[in-house]
């Protein structure tokens, strides 16, 4: 019996399920397995081993208590009574992880930050947003690409495994819709192509399985062609965004079948300035060396001024010593003359 449950539990590791669903399945399996202990206890009592049967009954009651806690926690929004798990964690110094809180946090953080896959950029690198023209055909291509990424498992769109009750709570707290796509995801393949007088973005699963997704209208505050005349621009990322969403209403939760979209960002380099180094650390070292040299030049200037002052002071001291020597020589000569006159 336990071998069967263990096999089922191990098999769940190969299935892409949310933590909440897995926890519910584990709770059901544990509850069913717990009743098997009653059967074992009954067999011990019948065969004349009451002590062992009592131990199995005590084990049944202990496991049943924790199954009760899990049922209340994972299947309802209520708080279990007589919950001693916090005291157990405090006594054993255990820091528990709350899968529901982690999923809610994932939804709360959805859309924050920026995922890049087309290269590695400096932390100081500034990016330019862009506005896109998306035709009906391109919008249909975006939906097809999004579905393909979901089918192959590259993108997970399941509201982070939250139930409608949890989605309603999150939606009320945040005052906005909860998207099926937990956070924007960068496409595994995308590129910018110059076609005639347009700048077109292609994207998809790979170069072989890609489609035209949008036409770049503006980059930053400039039109696309004007921006390319002033800057060397590079497509840094293309994100899959939006999609179906749910929102809390008076009747519960309503789902909105919104289409998926894309968002792009460009890295740029001003024309006429030195080209960036292949290794960004080289630029950093050159900049630091330049600052060090400027600092040394400043120190050198200060040192030169100090040397000039020292030389001037030394010259002044030499002149004073020279004058003193001359005065002493004059005094000696006067003394010799007086001595000669005295001898005569």
SULUR-V358789 format. One record per residue. N is the residue number from 1. PHI is phi in whole degrees, 0 to 359 (* if undefined). BURIAL is # if it has 24 or more other C-alpha atoms within 12 Angstrom, else .. Layout:
N&PHI&BURIAL  N&PHI&BURIAL
//
This chain:
1&*&.  2&293&.  3&296&.  4&295&.  5&297&.  6&296&.  7&295&.  8&297&.  9&297&.  10&293&.  11&293&.  12&295&.  13&293&.  14&266&.  15&252&.  16&278&.  17&240&.  18&288&#  19&297&#  20&294&#  21&295&#  22&299&#  23&297&#  24&295&#  25&297&#  26&299&#  27&295&#  28&296&#  29&298&#  30&295&#  31&294&#  32&296&.  33&294&#  34&294&#  35&292&#  36&295&.  37&296&#  38&297&#  39&297&.  40&297&#  41&298&#  42&299&.  43&295&.  44&295&.  45&298&.  46&292&.  47&268&.  48&87&.  49&236&.  50&296&.  51&296&.  52&296&.  53&298&.  54&295&.  55&299&.  56&292&#  57&293&#  58&297&.  59&296&.  60&300&#  61&294&.  62&294&.  63&292&#  64&298&#  65&297&#  66&289&#  67&296&#  68&299&#  69&299&#  70&293&#  71&297&#  72&294&.  73&286&#  74&267&#  75&249&#  76&223&.  77&257&.  78&266&.  79&257&.  80&290&.  81&278&.  82&57&.  83&275&.  84&259&.  85&299&.  86&299&.  87&292&.  88&296&.  89&297&.  90&293&.  91&291&.  92&267&.  93&56&.  94&256&.  95&258&.  96&279&.  97&252&.  98&260&.  99&297&.  100&293&#  101&295&.  102&296&.  103&291&#  104&296&#  105&294&.  106&297&#  107&291&#  108&296&#  109&267&.  110&298&#  111&89&#  112&279&.  113&84&.  114&210&#  115&261&#  116&239&#  117&232&.  118&267&#  119&104&.  120&245&.  121&244&#  122&296&.  123&295&.  124&277&.  125&295&.  126&266&.  127&243&#  128&256&#  129&285&#  130&220&#  131&256&#  132&239&#  133&260&#  134&238&#  135&278&.  136&298&.  137&295&.  138&294&#  139&295&#  140&296&.  141&296&#  142&297&#  143&296&#  144&292&#  145&295&#  146&300&#  147&295&#  148&296&#  149&294&#  150&290&.  151&296&.  152&274&.  153&86&.  154&288&.  155&242&#  156&255&#  157&236&#  158&213&#  159&58&#  160&60&#  161&76&#  162&283&#  163&280&#  164&298&#  165&294&#  166&292&#  167&296&#  168&299&#  169&294&#  170&297&#  171&296&#  172&293&.  173&294&.  174&270&.  175&70&.  176&207&.  177&286&#  178&253&#  179&272&#  180&297&#  181&277&#  182&302&#  183&215&#  184&303&#  185&239&#  186&286&#  187&294&#  188&292&#  189&219&#  190&199&#  191&203&#  192&253&#  193&237&.  194&269&.  195&243&.  196&55&.  197&253&.  198&239&.  199&243&#  200&252&#  201&257&#  202&250&#  203&197&#  204&166&#  205&289&#  206&198&.  207&296&.  208&285&.  209&248&.  210&224&#  211&211&#  212&286&#  213&250&#  214&189&#  215&242&#  216&286&#  217&263&#  218&225&#  219&235&#  220&68&#  221&259&.  222&251&.  223&297&.  224&303&#  225&293&#  226&292&.  227&295&#  228&287&#  229&285&.  230&266&.  231&231&#  232&270&#  233&250&#  234&224&#  235&288&#  236&276&#  237&202&#  238&227&#  239&257&#  240&273&#  241&229&#  242&59&#  243&97&#  244&304&#  245&212&#  246&232&#  247&215&#  248&289&#  249&229&.  250&294&.  251&276&.  252&141&.  253&228&.  254&250&.  255&254&.  256&244&.  257&275&.  258&273&.  259&283&#  260&284&#  261&226&#  262&228&#  263&223&#  264&234&#  265&221&#  266&243&#  267&272&#  268&216&#  269&216&#  270&291&.  271&290&.  272&92&.  273&259&.  274&306&.  275&294&.  276&297&.  277&289&.  278&297&.  279&263&.  280&299&.  281&291&.  282&297&.  283&298&.  284&296&.  285&293&.  286&298&.  287&296&.  288&294&.  289&297&.  290&296&.  291&297&.  292&296&.  293&295&.  294&297&.  295&294&.  296&295&.  297&298&.  298&297&.  299&296&.  300&297&.  301&297&.  302&296&.  303&296&.  304&297&.  305&299&.  306&295&.  307&294&.  308&300&.  309&296&.  310&295&.  311&298&.  312&298&.  313&295&.  314&295&.  315&298&.  316&297&.  317&296&.  318&296&.  319&296&.  320&295&.  321&296&.  322&297&.  323&296&.  324&296&.  325&296&.  326&298&.  327&297&.  328&293&.  329&295&.  330&299&.  331&298&.  332&296&.  333&297&.  334&296&.  335&295&.  336&294&.  337&296&.  338&296&.  339&292&.  340&294&.  341&296&.  342&293&.  343&293&.  344&291&.
//
